[in-house]
Amino acid sequence: SATDHGIKLFQFRLFGRPQTSVFIAEWRGQKIVFDGLPRPGNASRALAWMDNKGIMKDILEKAGIPAARGATCFRFRDAEKLFARIGPPLITKPHVGSRSRHTTVHIHTPGELAEGFRKAKQLSPWVIVEEELRGMVYRGTVFGGKVVAVVRREFPSVTGNSRSTVEELVDEENRDPRRAGPVFHQIPLNQDVAAELRRQDLTLGSVPRNGEYVRLHPKMSRSFGATTSDVTDSAHPDTILLLEDIGKLVQDSVVGVDFILDDIRKSWRTQKSSGVIECNSMPFIDLHHYPYSGTSRDVAGSLWNLVFPGSVPGAA
């Protein structure tokens, strides 16, 4: 996309070797150096705290933006108090990102809480303990205070047809050529899948009803077989406004917002379980470029237009 916009892009190297994700971009004499994703102008203050889930939760709640109930805990006994006050199901996760690693979902018992707390502590001294909202997970990407794309992030799953077993449905799904990589992958049949099926009183040999949704993994990582669908055009105007309000609240030009809704086509105000779960200062924009289904969005192009105004495709 940089080449299409007439932008020269170089990766920073030391002794001929790439240095992580540091790049230099040049357009019409203007140069910027960035790590991960480019940003216009000087870095905002929000970069110091946007990825801190605990701080972000407090900021959202004070602004009246719906978020999962919970808090940041250092001691396990504080987590136990939250468990008693909020009630299951809960999730635990480090207070700073781990791309779903060290995150535990479906916590219903004190023992599961202890294990989830211990797992999150491996990465961070502070642990987020919060309610597990019900619904689909969405990512809204906001550039310059405006929503540029919305994608639904889908758990590895199959849909019943009243004839095939879960295992047969997975085999059929894994034959889809879109799962041949490098973006999307096959659904592995492992202990995580067996555990997720048990929560639904199912096994690999069960025959789901026609249209029955069967979730196969507790996490929506593409490496576990998760998929994505572009839903930008079907997002309700209230949700678009909510995402843009978050962009204004954060006061940063690049924000990825993860939120949960039952139905993106309906207003979040009418959905009981809606809420923001976190914000990201370096969102994965490839989610929008390569959806499993739906329209591909040139989000990188939108970002370059923001960083170098006037750098439209074909401009040199």
C-alpha positions as a LaTeX table, in Angstrom:
\begin{tabular}{lrrr}
\hline
Residue & $x$ (\AA) & $y$ (\AA) & $z$ (\AA) \\
\hline
Ser1 & 0.00 & 0.00 & 0.00 \\
Ala2 & 2.88 & 2.39 & 0.71 \\
Thr3 & 4.18 & 1.89 & $-2.84$ \\
Asp4 & 0.71 & 2.62 & $-4.25$ \\
His5 & 0.74 & 5.93 & $-2.39$ \\
Gly6 & 4.17 & 6.88 & $-3.70$ \\
Ile7 & 5.73 & 6.36 & $-0.27$ \\
Lys8 & 9.23 & 4.95 & 0.07 \\
Leu9 & 9.43 & 2.52 & 2.96 \\
Phe10 & 12.64 & 1.21 & 4.50 \\
Gln11 & 13.14 & $-1.22$ & 7.36 \\
Phe12 & 15.71 & $-0.15$ & 9.90 \\
Arg13 & 18.66 & $-2.52$ & 9.93 \\
Leu14 & 21.74 & $-2.82$ & 12.09 \\
Phe15 & 24.72 & $-4.67$ & 10.63 \\
Gly16 & 22.44 & $-5.79$ & 7.80 \\
Arg17 & 19.84 & $-7.34$ & 10.07 \\
Pro18 & 16.23 & $-6.14$ & 10.52 \\
Gln19 & 15.61 & $-4.45$ & 13.88 \\
Thr20 & 12.18 & $-5.67$ & 15.02 \\
Ser21 & 9.42 & $-3.55$ & 13.43 \\
Val22 & 11.15 & $-0.17$ & 13.07 \\
Phe23 & 10.65 & 1.50 & 9.68 \\
Ile24 & 11.43 & 4.75 & 7.90 \\
Ala25 & 8.79 & 6.22 & 5.56 \\
Glu26 & 9.45 & 9.06 & 3.10 \\
Trp27 & 7.01 & 11.01 & 0.94 \\
Arg28 & 7.79 & 14.25 & $-0.92$ \\
Gly29 & 10.68 & 15.10 & 1.37 \\
Gln30 & 8.82 & 14.27 & 4.57 \\
Lys31 & 10.27 & 11.49 & 6.69 \\
Ile32 & 9.00 & 9.64 & 9.74 \\
Val33 & 10.44 & 6.80 & 11.79 \\
Phe34 & 7.92 & 4.45 & 13.38 \\
Asp35 & 7.66 & 1.18 & 15.24 \\
Gly36 & 4.83 & $-1.09$ & 14.12 \\
Leu37 & 2.35 & 1.43 & 12.73 \\
Pro38 & 2.92 & 5.01 & 11.53 \\
Arg39 & 1.24 & 7.92 & 13.31 \\
Pro40 & 0.83 & 11.53 & 12.21 \\
Gly41 & 2.68 & 14.21 & 14.16 \\
Asn42 & 4.02 & 13.73 & 17.64 \\
Ala43 & 3.10 & 10.71 & 19.74 \\
Ser44 & 0.09 & 11.27 & 22.01 \\
Arg45 & 0.13 & 10.90 & 25.78 \\
Ala46 & $-2.34$ & 8.04 & 25.42 \\
Leu47 & 0.42 & 5.73 & 24.19 \\
Ala48 & 1.69 & 5.56 & 27.76 \\
Trp49 & $-1.53$ & 3.97 & 29.05 \\
Met50 & $-3.85$ & 2.90 & 26.21 \\
Asp51 & $-2.69$ & $-0.73$ & 26.28 \\
Asn52 & $-3.00$ & $-0.92$ & 30.07 \\
Lys53 & $-6.33$ & $-2.71$ & 30.45 \\
Gly54 & $-6.86$ & $-1.57$ & 34.02 \\
Ile55 & $-6.30$ & 2.13 & 33.33 \\
Met56 & $-8.37$ & 1.95 & 30.17 \\
Lys57 & $-11.25$ & 0.29 & 32.02 \\
Asp58 & $-11.31$ & 3.09 & 34.60 \\
Ile59 & $-11.24$ & 5.79 & 31.91 \\
Leu60 & $-14.09$ & 4.17 & 29.96 \\
Glu61 & $-16.25$ & 3.71 & 33.05 \\
Lys62 & $-15.74$ & 7.33 & 34.18 \\
Ala63 & $-16.79$ & 8.48 & 30.71 \\
Gly64 & $-19.97$ & 6.40 & 30.87 \\
Ile65 & $-18.88$ & 4.00 & 28.15 \\
Pro66 & $-20.08$ & 0.42 & 28.72 \\
Ala67 & $-17.34$ & $-1.98$ & 29.79 \\
Ala68 & $-17.15$ & $-5.35$ & 31.47 \\
Arg69 & $-17.49$ & $-5.09$ & 35.26 \\
Gly70 & $-14.30$ & $-5.90$ & 37.11 \\
Ala71 & $-11.07$ & $-4.51$ & 38.48 \\
Thr72 & $-7.30$ & $-4.86$ & 38.55 \\
Cys73 & $-6.00$ & $-7.11$ & 41.34 \\
Phe74 & $-2.54$ & $-7.59$ & 42.77 \\
Arg75 & $-3.53$ & $-10.03$ & 45.51 \\
Phe76 & $-5.56$ & $-13.17$ & 44.98 \\
Arg77 & $-7.82$ & $-12.36$ & 47.91 \\
Asp78 & $-8.95$ & $-9.24$ & 46.03 \\
Ala79 & $-9.79$ & $-11.47$ & 43.06 \\
Glu80 & $-11.81$ & $-13.70$ & 45.40 \\
Lys81 & $-13.79$ & $-10.67$ & 46.59 \\
Leu82 & $-14.61$ & $-9.79$ & 42.99 \\
Phe83 & $-15.66$ & $-13.37$ & 42.33 \\
Ala84 & $-18.10$ & $-13.16$ & 45.26 \\
Arg85 & $-19.42$ & $-9.73$ & 44.23 \\
Ile86 & $-19.77$ & $-10.14$ & 40.44 \\
Gly87 & $-20.31$ & $-13.87$ & 40.24 \\
Pro88 & $-19.35$ & $-16.27$ & 37.44 \\
Pro89 & $-18.57$ & $-16.57$ & 34.65 \\
Leu90 & $-15.42$ & $-14.44$ & 34.87 \\
Ile91 & $-12.22$ & $-14.07$ & 32.91 \\
Thr92 & $-8.68$ & $-13.29$ & 34.05 \\
Lys93 & $-5.97$ & $-11.66$ & 31.95 \\
Pro94 & $-2.73$ & $-9.68$ & 32.41 \\
His95 & $-3.22$ & $-5.93$ & 32.76 \\
Val96 & $-1.10$ & $-5.41$ & 29.64 \\
Gly97 & $-1.52$ & $-7.25$ & 26.33 \\
Ser98 & $-0.59$ & $-10.82$ & 25.62 \\
Arg99 & $-2.65$ & $-11.40$ & 22.44 \\
Ser100 & $-4.97$ & $-13.71$ & 24.41 \\
Arg101 & $-2.04$ & $-15.65$ & 25.84 \\
His102 & $-2.26$ & $-16.01$ & 29.63 \\
Thr103 & $-5.99$ & $-15.24$ & 29.41 \\
Thr104 & $-8.46$ & $-17.64$ & 31.04 \\
Val105 & $-12.18$ & $-17.69$ & 30.23 \\
His106 & $-15.22$ & $-19.59$ & 31.51 \\
Ile107 & $-14.22$ & $-19.24$ & 35.18 \\
His108 & $-17.02$ & $-20.67$ & 37.32 \\
Thr109 & $-15.31$ & $-21.94$ & 40.48 \\
Pro110 & $-12.76$ & $-20.64$ & 43.03 \\
Gly111 & $-10.31$ & $-23.28$ & 41.80 \\
Glu112 & $-10.60$ & $-22.08$ & 38.20 \\
Leu113 & $-10.15$ & $-18.50$ & 39.43 \\
Ala114 & $-6.95$ & $-19.48$ & 41.24 \\
Glu115 & $-5.55$ & $-21.17$ & 38.13 \\
Gly116 & $-6.47$ & $-18.24$ & 35.88 \\
Phe117 & $-4.95$ & $-15.76$ & 38.34 \\
Arg118 & $-1.73$ & $-17.78$ & 38.50 \\
Lys119 & $-1.52$ & $-17.96$ & 34.71 \\
Ala120 & $-1.98$ & $-14.20$ & 34.25 \\
Lys121 & 0.60 & $-13.51$ & 36.99 \\
Gln122 & 3.21 & $-15.26$ & 34.86 \\
Leu123 & 3.21 & $-12.24$ & 32.57 \\
Ser124 & 2.10 & $-9.36$ & 34.76 \\
Pro125 & 2.07 & $-8.48$ & 38.48 \\
Trp126 & $-1.42$ & $-7.01$ & 38.04 \\
Val127 & $-4.34$ & $-9.17$ & 36.90 \\
Ile128 & $-7.63$ & $-8.03$ & 35.37 \\
Val129 & $-10.58$ & $-9.95$ & 36.80 \\
Glu130 & $-13.86$ & $-9.15$ & 35.05 \\
Glu131 & $-17.20$ & $-10.54$ & 33.99 \\
Glu132 & $-17.31$ & $-12.62$ & 30.84 \\
Leu133 & $-19.66$ & $-10.74$ & 28.53 \\
Arg134 & $-21.85$ & $-12.80$ & 26.22 \\
Gly135 & $-21.97$ & $-12.14$ & 22.50 \\
Met136 & $-19.73$ & $-11.78$ & 19.48 \\
Val137 & $-16.38$ & $-10.00$ & 19.67 \\
Tyr138 & $-15.77$ & $-7.14$ & 17.25 \\
Arg139 & $-12.79$ & $-4.96$ & 16.39 \\
Gly140 & $-13.40$ & $-1.37$ & 15.36 \\
Thr141 & $-10.41$ & 0.51 & 13.95 \\
Val142 & $-10.50$ & 4.28 & 14.42 \\
Phe143 & $-8.11$ & 6.58 & 12.56 \\
Gly144 & $-8.13$ & 10.31 & 13.20 \\
Gly145 & $-11.31$ & 9.96 & 15.25 \\
Lys146 & $-13.22$ & 8.23 & 12.44 \\
Val147 & $-14.16$ & 4.55 & 12.08 \\
Val148 & $-12.47$ & 3.12 & 9.00 \\
Ala149 & $-13.52$ & $-0.53$ & 9.38 \\
Val150 & $-15.26$ & $-3.01$ & 11.69 \\
Val151 & $-14.62$ & $-6.74$ & 11.69 \\
Arg152 & $-16.31$ & $-9.55$ & 13.60 \\
Arg153 & $-13.81$ & $-11.90$ & 15.21 \\
Glu154 & $-15.23$ & $-15.41$ & 15.21 \\
Phe155 & $-14.33$ & $-18.31$ & 17.47 \\
Pro156 & $-13.40$ & $-21.59$ & 15.78 \\
Ser157 & $-16.81$ & $-23.12$ & 15.22 \\
Val158 & $-19.06$ & $-25.25$ & 13.03 \\
Thr159 & $-22.80$ & $-25.18$ & 12.33 \\
Gly160 & $-24.90$ & $-28.29$ & 12.66 \\
Asn161 & $-26.96$ & $-29.86$ & 9.86 \\
Ser162 & $-28.77$ & $-32.63$ & 11.82 \\
Arg163 & $-26.79$ & $-35.28$ & 9.90 \\
Ser164 & $-23.04$ & $-34.90$ & 10.49 \\
Thr165 & $-21.09$ & $-35.36$ & 13.70 \\
Val166 & $-19.01$ & $-32.52$ & 15.10 \\
Glu167 & $-15.86$ & $-34.28$ & 13.92 \\
Glu168 & $-17.26$ & $-34.64$ & 10.39 \\
Leu169 & $-18.26$ & $-30.97$ & 10.37 \\
Val170 & $-14.75$ & $-29.98$ & 11.43 \\
Asp171 & $-13.21$ & $-32.18$ & 8.72 \\
Glu172 & $-15.42$ & $-30.53$ & 6.13 \\
Glu173 & $-14.59$ & $-27.04$ & 7.40 \\
Asn174 & $-10.87$ & $-27.80$ & 7.37 \\
Arg175 & $-11.06$ & $-28.67$ & 3.68 \\
Asp176 & $-11.98$ & $-25.06$ & 2.88 \\
Pro177 & $-9.07$ & $-23.70$ & 0.75 \\
Arg178 & $-9.16$ & $-20.42$ & 2.68 \\
Arg179 & $-7.73$ & $-22.36$ & 5.63 \\
Ala180 & $-4.59$ & $-23.36$ & 3.74 \\
Gly181 & $-2.67$ & $-20.39$ & 5.19 \\
Pro182 & $-0.91$ & $-18.09$ & 5.63 \\
Val183 & $-3.76$ & $-16.03$ & 7.19 \\
Phe184 & $-6.28$ & $-18.67$ & 8.26 \\
His185 & $-5.59$ & $-22.15$ & 9.54 \\
Gln186 & $-7.34$ & $-25.44$ & 10.13 \\
Ile187 & $-9.17$ & $-26.18$ & 13.37 \\
Pro188 & $-7.02$ & $-28.57$ & 15.41 \\
Leu189 & $-8.80$ & $-31.38$ & 17.27 \\
Asn190 & $-7.13$ & $-31.28$ & 20.67 \\
Gln191 & $-7.85$ & $-31.14$ & 24.40 \\
Asp192 & $-9.03$ & $-27.52$ & 24.21 \\
Val193 & $-11.67$ & $-28.51$ & 21.66 \\
Ala194 & $-12.79$ & $-31.47$ & 23.79 \\
Ala195 & $-13.10$ & $-29.21$ & 26.86 \\
Glu196 & $-15.08$ & $-26.57$ & 24.95 \\
Leu197 & $-17.44$ & $-29.25$ & 23.66 \\
Arg198 & $-17.98$ & $-30.62$ & 27.17 \\
Arg199 & $-19.17$ & $-27.18$ & 28.28 \\
Gln200 & $-21.91$ & $-27.53$ & 25.67 \\
Asp201 & $-22.67$ & $-31.16$ & 26.63 \\
Leu202 & $-21.24$ & $-32.31$ & 23.30 \\
Thr203 & $-18.48$ & $-34.60$ & 22.04 \\
Leu204 & $-16.82$ & $-35.05$ & 18.66 \\
Gly205 & $-19.38$ & $-37.79$ & 17.99 \\
Ser206 & $-22.42$ & $-35.60$ & 18.72 \\
Val207 & $-24.77$ & $-34.64$ & 15.87 \\
Pro208 & $-25.75$ & $-30.96$ & 16.27 \\
Arg209 & $-29.20$ & $-29.81$ & 15.18 \\
Asn210 & $-29.63$ & $-27.98$ & 11.89 \\
Gly211 & $-28.36$ & $-24.43$ & 12.36 \\
Glu212 & $-26.92$ & $-25.13$ & 15.83 \\
Tyr213 & $-23.79$ & $-23.10$ & 16.56 \\
Val214 & $-20.99$ & $-25.18$ & 18.08 \\
Arg215 & $-18.03$ & $-23.29$ & 19.51 \\
Leu216 & $-14.78$ & $-25.26$ & 19.38 \\
His217 & $-12.19$ & $-23.20$ & 21.25 \\
Pro218 & $-12.25$ & $-20.65$ & 24.10 \\
Lys219 & $-9.99$ & $-18.22$ & 22.19 \\
Met220 & $-10.39$ & $-16.52$ & 18.83 \\
Ser221 & $-6.82$ & $-16.81$ & 17.60 \\
Arg222 & $-6.48$ & $-17.55$ & 13.90 \\
Ser223 & $-3.82$ & $-20.12$ & 14.78 \\
Phe224 & $-6.60$ & $-22.14$ & 16.47 \\
Gly225 & $-8.88$ & $-21.90$ & 13.45 \\
Ala226 & $-10.70$ & $-18.65$ & 14.22 \\
Thr227 & $-12.10$ & $-16.57$ & 11.36 \\
Thr228 & $-13.17$ & $-12.98$ & 10.69 \\
Ser229 & $-15.95$ & $-11.25$ & 8.76 \\
Asp230 & $-16.08$ & $-7.64$ & 7.63 \\
Val231 & $-19.23$ & $-5.98$ & 9.04 \\
Thr232 & $-18.39$ & $-2.33$ & 8.40 \\
Asp233 & $-21.48$ & $-1.62$ & 6.31 \\
Ser234 & $-23.89$ & $-3.36$ & 8.68 \\
Ala235 & $-22.67$ & $-1.71$ & 11.91 \\
His236 & $-25.45$ & 0.28 & 13.60 \\
Pro237 & $-24.90$ & 4.09 & 13.62 \\
Asp238 & $-24.99$ & 4.12 & 17.44 \\
Thr239 & $-22.05$ & 1.72 & 17.51 \\
Ile240 & $-20.10$ & 3.81 & 15.00 \\
Leu241 & $-20.67$ & 6.87 & 17.19 \\
Leu242 & $-19.60$ & 4.95 & 20.30 \\
Leu243 & $-16.32$ & 3.91 & 18.64 \\
Glu244 & $-15.64$ & 7.48 & 17.50 \\
Asp245 & $-16.41$ & 8.78 & 21.00 \\
Ile246 & $-13.76$ & 6.36 & 22.32 \\
Gly247 & $-11.29$ & 7.71 & 19.75 \\
Lys248 & $-11.96$ & 11.25 & 20.96 \\
Leu249 & $-11.69$ & 10.16 & 24.59 \\
Val250 & $-8.33$ & 8.51 & 24.02 \\
Gln251 & $-7.12$ & 11.44 & 21.88 \\
Asp252 & $-4.88$ & 9.31 & 19.72 \\
Ser253 & $-4.98$ & 9.04 & 15.95 \\
Val254 & $-4.70$ & 5.22 & 15.85 \\
Val255 & $-6.98$ & 3.16 & 18.10 \\
Gly256 & $-8.25$ & $-0.39$ & 17.87 \\
Val257 & $-11.32$ & $-1.07$ & 20.02 \\
Asp258 & $-12.38$ & $-4.60$ & 20.99 \\
Phe259 & $-16.00$ & $-4.81$ & 22.07 \\
Ile260 & $-18.75$ & $-7.37$ & 22.54 \\
Leu261 & $-22.30$ & $-7.26$ & 21.15 \\
Asp262 & $-24.97$ & $-9.80$ & 20.39 \\
Asp263 & $-25.82$ & $-8.15$ & 17.06 \\
Ile264 & $-23.76$ & $-5.47$ & 15.29 \\
Arg265 & $-26.86$ & $-4.47$ & 13.29 \\
Lys266 & $-28.67$ & $-3.28$ & 16.43 \\
Ser267 & $-27.86$ & $-0.37$ & 18.74 \\
Trp268 & $-25.53$ & $-1.24$ & 21.59 \\
Arg269 & $-27.95$ & 0.65 & 23.85 \\
Thr270 & $-30.55$ & $-2.10$ & 23.42 \\
Gln271 & $-28.17$ & $-5.01$ & 24.13 \\
Lys272 & $-27.77$ & $-5.97$ & 27.77 \\
Ser273 & $-24.40$ & $-7.69$ & 27.48 \\
Ser274 & $-22.62$ & $-5.07$ & 25.37 \\
Gly275 & $-19.31$ & $-3.60$ & 26.46 \\
Val276 & $-15.78$ & $-2.59$ & 25.53 \\
Ile277 & $-13.14$ & $-5.09$ & 26.62 \\
Glu278 & $-9.95$ & $-3.26$ & 25.63 \\
Cys279 & $-8.25$ & $-0.72$ & 23.38 \\
Asn280 & $-5.09$ & $-1.21$ & 21.35 \\
Ser281 & $-2.46$ & 1.33 & 20.34 \\
Met282 & $-1.09$ & $-0.97$ & 17.64 \\
Pro283 & $-4.10$ & $-2.79$ & 16.18 \\
Phe284 & $-3.64$ & $-5.57$ & 13.64 \\
Ile285 & $-4.88$ & $-3.85$ & 10.49 \\
Asp286 & $-4.47$ & $-7.04$ & 8.46 \\
Leu287 & $-7.74$ & $-8.19$ & 10.07 \\
His288 & $-9.46$ & $-5.75$ & 7.71 \\
His289 & $-7.33$ & $-6.42$ & 4.65 \\
Tyr290 & $-7.81$ & $-10.20$ & 4.75 \\
Pro291 & $-11.22$ & $-11.11$ & 6.20 \\
Tyr292 & $-12.38$ & $-14.71$ & 5.93 \\
Ser293 & $-15.63$ & $-13.38$ & 4.51 \\
Gly294 & $-16.91$ & $-9.98$ & 3.47 \\
Thr295 & $-15.25$ & $-6.96$ & 1.89 \\
Ser296 & $-11.53$ & $-6.30$ & 2.12 \\
Arg297 & $-10.85$ & $-2.77$ & 3.41 \\
Asp298 & $-7.76$ & $-0.73$ & 2.49 \\
Val299 & $-7.11$ & 0.31 & 6.06 \\
Ala300 & $-3.38$ & 0.73 & 5.43 \\
Gly301 & $-4.24$ & 3.21 & 2.69 \\
Ser302 & $-6.46$ & 5.16 & 5.09 \\
Leu303 & $-3.60$ & 5.29 & 7.57 \\
Trp304 & $-1.11$ & 6.56 & 4.99 \\
Asn305 & $-3.62$ & 9.26 & 3.98 \\
Leu306 & $-3.70$ & 10.33 & 7.61 \\
Val307 & 0.07 & 10.30 & 8.05 \\
Phe308 & 0.87 & 11.93 & 4.70 \\
Pro309 & $-2.21$ & 13.92 & 3.62 \\
Gly310 & $-2.45$ & 13.94 & $-0.16$ \\
Ser311 & $-0.59$ & 10.67 & $-0.62$ \\
Val312 & $-3.35$ & 9.08 & $-2.64$ \\
Pro313 & $-2.67$ & 6.04 & $-4.86$ \\
Gly314 & $-0.64$ & 7.11 & $-7.87$ \\
Ala315 & 0.85 & 10.14 & $-6.13$ \\
Ala316 & 4.63 & 10.32 & $-6.19$ \\
\hline
\end{tabular}
